[in-house]
């Protein structure tokens, strides 16, 4: 009997009026190549229906690759992108949004996330701009990335914010209070670098979960992802990969049994 592997085994989460499975796919290394198309199609086959990209990923090739492989998208697939990584100037942000629409081959982006807050432009003005894009029908839902609780609260006074994407994993817990705030307010929290990232964080994540991974006969990535899934019901991990086999391994985290004792050992 063949093993069942599906993102649906992680359960579901609501983002605005969308319902998606709780392990998504990060695509910062995806390009517009046949191998990438194979990976994206395999992800869809395995129930991955939340794909996260950005205007700057792979110099635009990430968005192009997603569209080449998957467009036109079915109603069950949510493709989220981001703009404003290098400034929130209104003309620049509109230009990035329009280019993302073309690359993704859509008339409306389901979830558009502000990639970074521009310290030189009041956040209120940028959120008003995103709200105007929403009113125009160019974007459906608004998300933020790398924000504080205070910045999120400012944004919420101007427009509905359905998601926050900050760096967070079992080792890097800088935004613990923000995760709690999002949990209390039912705002989806999308941790980037869920398996660690720059400055040796990947090795630190692996070291932190190594003993439990050995005990459970699981990979360190599976334990790190399961910890995130268990940490809060509003967390939506988006591990990235270029390998279909690694993609399947990541999705196996959904069925991993992480006891309360093991979870506490990783959390405390």
N, C-alpha and C positions, 0 to 999 in steps of 0.2 A: 504494500500500500504506500503510495507516494506521500511525501510530507506536504502539508498545506502551509504555504507561506503567503501572508497577506497583511498589508498595512491595516486592514479592517480589524485584525486581531488586537490592535492597540486601542480599539474603541474610537468614538467619534468626538468631534468638537465643533461648536458653532462659531463661525466668523461672519458677523452680520447675518445675512439671510442664507448663507452657505453652510452646509454640513460636510466636513471632511474627516478623513481618517487621521489618527493622531501621530503618525510618523510621515513627515513630508520629505521633500528632496531639495537640498540646497544646490545651486548650480553655478557657483562662482568660478568653477574651472571648466564648465561645459562650453564647447565650441560647436560651430556648425559643420560637423564632420559626420561621416557614416557611422563611426563607432559611437559617437555621442547620440545619434538618432536611435541606434539600437538600445542603448542604455535607457533613454527616455521612454521608448515604447515598452520596454520590459518593466519599467517602474509603473507605468499605467496598467499593464497586465496584472501586476501584483497589488493593485489597489491603492497605489500612491496617487492621491487626487489633490494634493497641495504641492505646488512647485513654486519655489521662491527664486527670483532672479533680481537683476538690477541693471540700470542703464550702463553702468561702468564695467560690469562683469565681462571679462575677456574682450574688452574694447567693443562691446556690442554684439559679439558673436554668440554669447549665451542666449540672449533674447531671440536672435535670428535662428539659432539651432533649435530652440524649443518650438518655434513656429514651423520650421521646416519639417520637424518630426511629428508634430501633434496637431497643428491647425488643419481644419477648423476644430475647435475644442468642444467637447460635449458639455452638457449642463452640469455634470458631476465633477468637472475638473476646474479647480481654482488656480489660475496662474497669477501670482503676485509679483510686482516689480517695484523698484525704488528709484527715486531721482533726488537730486540736490546734494550729492556727496561732496561736491566741490564749490558749494555756494548756493544760496537761496534767492539770488536775484530773480525777480519775477519773469523777465524775458528769457533768462537762461532756463529756469525751471519749466516754463511753458514749452520751450524748444525741446528739452529733454523728454517731456511727456509726449509731445507730438511724435518724436522720433521713436519712442518706445511703442506707441500705438502702431506705427508703421511696421516696425520690426516684428512685433508679436502678431500682426495681421488681425487686429481687432479694432472696433469702433469705440469700445469702452474697456478700461482696465478694471478688473473686479476688485482688486486691492492695491492701492497705490500708497507706498510708504515713503515718508520723508527720510532720506538716507542719513542725513546729519543736520543738526540745528546749526545755523549760521550765526556766530556770535556778533556779527556786524549788522544783522537785520533783526528787528524785534520779532519774536516768535509769533506774537499775535498776528502780525502782518502776513507771515508765511501761512499760518493756518487759515486765515481769511482767503488767501489765494487758493489753497487747496480746496476750500469750501466752494469757491467760485468755479473751479474745475468740475467739482461734483455737481453743482447746479447746472453746468453746461452739458452734463451727461458724459463727460470724458472719462470720469472715474466713478466707480460705484461706492467703494468704501475707502476710508482714510486710515492709515497706520503710521506709526512713528518708529524711529530707530535711534538707539543710543540717547535716551532721554532720562531725566530724573523724575521723581514723583512730582516735584514742583512744576516742571515743564509740562508734564502730562496733565496736571490739574488746570494749568493755563489753557492748554489746547481744548480740554473737555468743555470749557465754558463757551467755546466758539463753534465747535463741530463735534459730532459723534466720532470717537476714536475706537476702532474695533480691535486693534492689535498694537503691541509694542514688541520691537525686536532689539534686544540688547545682548551683549556677550554674557554667557552664563553657562556653567557646567559644574560638575561635582567638585572640581577643585577651585574654580574661579567663582566666588560667591559674593562679589561686590554688590550685586543688585538684589540681595535677599529681601530687603524691605519693599522694593518695587514689585517683586514677584508676589509678595503678600498683598500689596495694594491691588494689583491686577486680579488676584484671586478673589478678593473681597468685592471687586467691582465688575467681575465677569468680563474682563478684557483679556483677550488671548495673548499669552506671552510666548514669543518665538525666540528661543535661545540660539544665537549664532555662535559658531565654534562649540557645539554641544559636546564634542569629543576632544576639546582642547584646540589650541591654535598656535599663535606666534609665541616667541620668547620661551620655548620649552614647555608650554602648557600641556601639549599632548602627552609628553612623557610624564608630567606630573599627574595628569588624569589617570594614565595607565598605572602608575605606581600606587595611586590611592585605591584603586579598585582591584589590584592584582590578586590579593589573597582571596577575596570573595569570588573573583572570576575562576580561580583554580578550584575552589570548593564547589562551585556550581557547574564546573566543566563548560564554561562559557567564555566568549572572548571578552576582553576588557571593554571593547566598544559596546557590546550588548549590555553589560552591567551598567556602564555610564548612561546609556540611553534609557534603560529601565528605571534607573534612579530618577531621571528627569520626569518620566511618565508618572512615577509614584509621588514625586515631590509636590505636584499640584495638578488638579484636573484641568487647569487652563493652559498648561504648558504643551506646546506643539514643537517637538524637536525637528530639525531639518538637516540631518547629516548629509554631507556631500560625498560623492564618489564618482569615479569614472569606470568602475568595474561592476558588471552585472552580478558577479559572485559576491562581491563586497556588499552590494545593495541587498541581496538576499540575506546575508549574514546580519546586516543591520536590522532588517525587518523581523528576524527571529527574536529580537529583544522583546517584541510584543508578548510573547508567550513565556518568557523567562519568569521563574518564580523567585522573587526577591522578598525574603521574610522581613517582618517588622524589625527583627533584631539586626539583620544585615543592613537594612535601610538606615536604621539609627546609627549604626557604626560608621556609615559613610557620611551621614548628615552632621553628626556632632564633632 
